[in-house]
Amino acid sequence: MSKALTDLLDLLDLEQIEENIFRGQSRTSLVPRVFGGQVAAQALVAAGRTVPGDRTAHSLHSYFLRTGDAGAPIVYSVDRIRDGRSFTTRRVVAVQHGQPIFHLSASFQTYEEGLDHQVSMPDAPDPETLPTAKEDLPAYRHLFQDEATVERLLESRAAVDLRYATTPPWGTIGEPVEPRSQVWFRTAGKLDGDDPLLHTCLATYVSDMTLLDSVLLAHGRGGWAVGDVVGASLDHAMWFHRPFRADEWLLYDQDSPTSQRGRGLGQARIWTRDGRLAVTVIQEGVVRVPRT
């Protein structure tokens, strides 16, 4: 297991400071604020730690309310909304400096048999045939805002082996293309144990890394690292359909049906390598062209 992955697991191992109250630390990311995927994953950890062990997360709905301060801890307060025979509902508010920065509602379900169908997995190249981030990113160094951007990008994603199956936004600058993006991802090392909450939280963490890429592709924009757009996540929803492991290859197939009024919508499906639909994700974010 890589040090970066160990650090990420430590980040998700929240400190319980009272019943239903947890504290998490933060770390800097590519942008000077708390990474949205970190807050969402930590909030799901907090919710999951108040739920019976026989119930797994099946959905989450969240809003990013304020910019998070990477230099300060985040306090997560869990409200035990409902414990039913099959479903458990939790609401989590993340607070910094006395103000809420993030709100999450999550639902958990006991296992049961039921009707089962899914659409077919899209075609994608084999992940082992694709370049790693360390092999791919340096080729675009001249496009980024400064020389250190490549290193910051690599550092921010070091806990995850993320490989683009399609051209990233910074590879199509000035050339609008189909608003669709594919990446394969897995953790940078094997994980101990089979705790479904951990694997779900890790997928939640990664889900915020590339989801709005398809919005950028539609307009020939390179993204935050290039500096030709500014933006942030507004809301984020996920539905967890079938079991998966975050340390095994997962295909993140993303597209954007619309953007307007300074907002862009990304939607995606996460597939296991053997073709099972594991997760559905939808996010809307602020996507603005910088003012001159």
N, C-alpha and C positions, 0 to 999 in steps of 0.2 A: 504494500500500500504506500502510495506517495505521501510525502509530507504535506503537500497541498490538500490532498483528500483527508488526511488526518485532521488538519486545521479546520476544514469544512465540517467534518463530523463534530469537532469540538464546538464549532459555532452553533450547531443545531442541538447541542446538549444543554438545554436551558437550565438555569438555576431556579429551583422552587423557593420562593421567599415567603409565601403564605399559601393557605389553601386557595386554589384557583388563581394564584398570581405567580408569574414567572418572570425571570429577567434574562435577557439575551444580550450578548455583546455584538459589536459591528466591526466591519473592516472596510477600508476604502476600496473603491472600484474604479472603473475607467472614468466615470464622471464623479465630481466632488459631492456625492451624496450616497446614502445607503442604497445598495442595489435592491430593486423591488422584489426580485426572486428570493432574496435572503429574508426579507420581512414576511413574505407570504409563507415561506417554508417554516420559519420560526413560529408564526402564528398557528400553523397547522400542527406543529409539534406540541404547542401549549394546549390546543384543543384536544389532541389525541391522548394526552396524559391524564385527562379527566374522564376518559371513556373506557368502559369495560373491554378487556382484552380480546373478547370474541367478536368485536365489531370493528370493521375496517371502513376507512373513508370512502365514500362513493361520490361526493361532490363538494365543491367549495365555490363561494361567490364572495368577491372582495372589492374594496375600493381603496385607492391610494389617495389620502386626504391632504397630506403635507409632505414636504421634502424631509427625509430623515437625515439626522446629523450622525455621520460615521464616527465621530469622536466621542459619542455618549452612548450609554447602555439604553436598551429599549425594554420597557415594562409591558408585559402581556397580561391582561385581565380577562379571565374566562367566565362567561355567564352560562350556567348549565340550563339551557332553555327547556329541554325535554328529554326524558328517558322513557321511550316506549318499549313495547314488546319486541319490535324488530328494528326500529330506528332510534338513533340518538342525535340530538341537535345541539350544537354549541355556537356561541357567539364570542368573538375575541376582539378586543380593542387594544391596539398597540399605542403606547404613550411615550412621548419624549418631552422633557422640559414642561411638563404639566399639560400638554396638549395632545389630542389623538392625531396620529399620523397615518393610521391604517385600520381598516375595519374588515373583519372576515366572519362569514357564517359558513359552517361546515356541517355536513350530515354524515353519519356513520350507520352501517347496517350489519346485522348478523348474516351469516351465509345462508342462502336458501336456493333450492333448485327452481328453475323457471324457463320460460320460452327463451330460445337463444338463436340469434342470427346476427350477421354483420355484412357490411359491404366488403368488396375485395381490396386487398392491399395494393397500392400503386407500385409500378415498376420503379426500381432504384438500383444503382450500381452497388456492388458488394463493398461494404465499408473498408475492408482490408486493402482494396485497390485504390483508395482515395488518400490524398496527402494529409498528413497531420497538420495541425495549426502551425507548429514550428517550421514545417517544410513549406507551407503555403503563404503565411502572412508576410514574411520579409520581401516577397516579390512586389508587394503593394506599398512598401515603406514610403515611396516618394509621393503617394497620394494623401497621406495622413497629415494631421495638423502640425506635428513635430516629430523629430527622430525617435522620441521615447514612446510614441503611441504603440508601436508594435510590442515593445516589452511590457507595457501596461496591459494591453489586450491579452498577451500570453499569460501574464501573472493573474489576471482576473478570472481566467478560464483554466488555470492549471490543474484544478481538481477534477476536470472533466475532459475526456478525450472526445472532442467535437470536430467532426469532419464534414465539410460542405460537399454535398452530392451535386449541387448546382452552383453556378457562379455567384459569389457573395455580392452584395450591393456595391461595394467599392470596386468591383471588377467590371461594372457596367455603367460607370458614371457618364451622364449625358446621353445615354441610350435607353429610353424606356423599353422594358420587355414585359413579358407575361408576369403578372403579379403572383408568382409561385416560387417557393424556396423549399429545398430539402436538405436536412442535415441528419447524419447519424451521430448518436452520442452514447456514452457510457461513462461511468466513473473511472478515474485514473487509478484503477486497482480493484481487487476483489474485496467484497465486504464480508464481514463475519456475521453469521446468523441470517435468519429469514424474516426478521421483523417487518411486516408489510408497511407499518407506519413510516419507518425509515426510508424504504424505497419510494414510497409515495411522496414524502417530503423532498427527497433528492430530485425527483422528476419535477416537482413544483418549482424548486430552485432553478433548474435548467430551463424550464418552460418560458421564462421571462428573458432569456438571452437573445433569441433570434426571431421572436414571433412577429415583430413589425418589419422584418426584412422585406416581406412581400409588398408592403406599402411603398417602401423606398424603390423597389425594382420597377414598380408601375410608373414612376416619375423620373427614372434615371438619376436618382440621388444616392450618394455614397454612404450617408449616415452620420451618426454622431461622431465617429472617429475622424471622419473627413472634415466635418464642420459645415456641410451644406444643408443641414437641417438641425433643428433643436426640438426636443420633445421629452416626454415622460409618460409612463403608464398611468392610465386613469382607472380602469377597472379590469378585473381578471377573473375568469370562471373556468373551472375544470370539472370534468366528470370522469371518474375512474371505473372502467368497465370490467376489466379482467386482470388477474394477477400478473405481475412482471417483476423483474429485477433490474435495478438501476445500474448494476455492474455488468449487465449484458447488453449487447447492441440494441438500440431502439431507434427507429426511423421517425423523425419529426417532419411530417409533410404539412407545409404551411401555405396558405394563400390569403389574398385580400380581396373581398368582394366590393369594397368601397372606401373612399376617403373624401372628406368634405369639411369645410368650415374649421380647418385646423386640426381635424381629428382623422385618424385612420383606424380601420378595423382589420384585425388579423384573426384568422381561424385556422385550426390545425387538428390533425390526428396523430397520435403516437402509436406506432406499431411495434410489436415484438419481431424479432428477426424471422420467426417461423410463421408470421402472417396473422397473428391475433391482434385485433383492435383493442388496445389497452386503455387509451385516454383520449378524450376530446377536450380541446382548449379553445377559448375565445377571449380576445383582449381588445380593448379600445385604448388608444393612446393619443396624446397630443403630438402632432407632427407638423411643425411649422418651418417655413423658409425664413432664415435669419433676416432681420431688417438691415439694410445697408446704412 
